[in-house]
């Protein structure tokens, strides 16, 4: 049994509700330098997605980000292997979204620990999750394993699309096409 509602339908993977185009994809991103933010904006533009920033309760300073200093905030956080670092819980409701894309830098070979906290907070059951990173020198294999482990620990039923490292619009479009998001 199905009800037909002429005011609610899909066109080209986009939800049309009462004549208003509704995004079915949400791009979340965490960025301290602006690099991941720019790539997240590119992905949102390519997919027609909504965009939302993942924020730390206390913004990171340049001293916090000094990976040469073993006592810097990020050095300490990233070396707490079971640690989850708090993020601001101001996420939009996920009801209208089928796909969540999370963008992040790579710190010490994996996403910043606050990405695990964000995944813990998101009601991802029945959703598709894709992740991407911006990085000057790391591949995505360790990050993908980390994301998979975090999702597995939530015990949610999530379809995970293989992530990648992106540095330009051409790579973003190629990845999104390859994984079926555009």
C-alpha positions in Angstrom: 0.0 0.0 0.0 1.5 3.3 -1.0 0.1 6.9 -0.9 0.8 9.1 -3.8 1.6 12.7 -3.0 2.2 14.9 -6.0 3.9 17.5 -3.8 6.7 15.1 -2.8 8.8 13.2 -5.4 12.4 12.5 -6.4 13.9 14.0 -9.6 17.5 13.3 -10.5 18.3 12.0 -7.0 16.9 15.2 -5.4 13.8 15.3 -3.1 11.2 17.8 -4.3 8.8 18.7 -1.4 6.0 21.1 -2.0 7.9 22.5 -5.0 11.1 23.1 -3.0 14.3 21.2 -3.8 15.5 19.4 -0.7 19.0 18.0 -0.5 19.2 14.3 0.3 23.0 14.5 1.0 24.7 16.4 3.8 28.4 17.2 3.8 29.9 17.6 7.3 33.4 18.8 7.6 36.1 19.7 10.2 38.7 22.1 9.1 41.3 24.1 11.0 43.2 25.7 8.1 40.4 26.1 5.6 41.7 23.4 3.2 39.0 20.8 4.2 36.3 23.5 4.2 37.1 24.4 0.6 37.0 20.8 -0.5 33.7 20.2 1.4 32.2 23.3 -0.4 33.3 21.8 -3.7 31.7 18.5 -2.9 28.5 20.2 -1.7 28.4 22.1 -5.0 29.0 19.0 -7.1 26.3 17.0 -5.3 23.8 19.6 -4.5 24.3 18.8 -0.8 23.7 20.8 2.3 26.9 21.8 4.2 27.6 21.9 8.0 30.8 22.5 9.9 31.9 20.1 12.7 33.3 22.4 15.4 35.5 21.8 18.4 34.1 23.4 21.6 37.5 25.1 22.0 38.9 26.1 18.6 42.4 24.9 17.8 45.2 27.4 17.9 48.4 27.3 15.9 50.2 26.0 19.0 47.6 23.3 19.4 48.3 22.1 15.8 52.1 21.9 16.2 52.8 18.3 15.4 56.5 18.8 16.1 55.6 19.4 19.8 54.8 16.2 21.6 52.9 18.3 24.3 50.7 20.1 21.8 46.9 19.5 22.1 46.7 17.5 18.9 49.7 15.4 19.7 48.2 14.4 23.0 44.7 13.8 21.6 45.8 11.8 18.6 48.0 9.5 20.8 45.1 8.6 23.1 44.2 5.4 21.1 40.7 4.9 22.6 40.1 8.6 23.0 37.1 10.6 21.6 37.5 14.3 21.6 34.4 16.4 22.1 32.7 18.3 19.3 29.9 20.7 19.4 26.6 18.9 19.0 24.8 21.3 16.7 24.2 18.9 13.8 21.1 19.4 11.7 18.4 16.7 11.9 19.3 13.9 9.5 15.7 12.8 8.6 15.8 14.1 5.0 19.3 12.9 4.2 20.1 9.5 2.8 23.8 10.1 2.4 26.2 11.8 4.9 29.7 12.8 3.6 32.3 13.7 6.3 35.4 15.6 5.4 38.4 15.9 7.6 42.2 16.4 7.7 44.5 13.5 8.5 46.5 13.9 11.7 49.0 11.2 12.5 47.6 9.0 9.8 43.9 9.1 10.9 41.1 11.6 11.2 41.1 13.9 14.2 39.6 12.1 17.2 36.6 14.5 17.3 35.4 12.8 14.1 34.7 9.7 16.2 32.7 11.8 18.6 30.7 13.3 15.7 30.0 9.8 14.3 28.9 8.7 17.8 26.4 11.6 18.0 24.9 11.1 14.5 21.8 8.9 14.1 23.2 7.1 11.1 21.0 4.0 11.0 19.9 3.3 7.5 22.2 6.0 6.0 25.1 5.8 3.6 28.4 7.3 4.9 31.2 8.5 2.8 34.4 10.2 4.1 37.2 12.1 2.5 40.3 13.7 3.7 42.6 16.5 2.7 46.2 15.7 3.4 49.7 16.6 2.2 51.3 13.3 2.6 49.0 10.5 3.8 47.0 7.9 2.0 43.5 7.0 3.1 43.8 3.3 4.2 44.4 3.9 7.9 41.7 6.6 8.0 39.2 4.2 6.3 40.0 1.5 8.9 39.5 4.0 11.7 36.2 5.2 10.3 35.0 1.5 9.9 36.0 0.7 13.5 34.2 3.8 14.9 31.1 3.0 13.0 31.2 -0.7 14.1 31.5 0.4 17.7 28.2 2.4 17.4 26.4 -0.8 16.4 24.4 1.2 13.8 23.4 -0.2 10.4 25.4 2.1 8.0 26.5 1.5 4.5 30.1 2.8 4.2 31.4 4.0 0.9 35.2 3.9 0.5 36.8 7.2 1.2 39.8 8.9 -0.3 42.2 11.8 -0.1 41.2 14.8 -2.3 43.2 17.9 -3.2 41.3 19.4 -6.2 37.9 19.6 -7.9 38.9 17.1 -10.6 39.7 14.5 -8.0 36.5 15.2 -6.1 34.3 14.8 -9.2 36.2 11.6 -10.2 35.7 10.1 -6.7 32.0 11.2 -6.4 31.3 9.7 -9.8 33.2 6.5 -9.0 31.2 5.9 -5.8 27.9 6.8 -7.4 27.2 10.1 -5.5 26.9 12.1 -8.7 
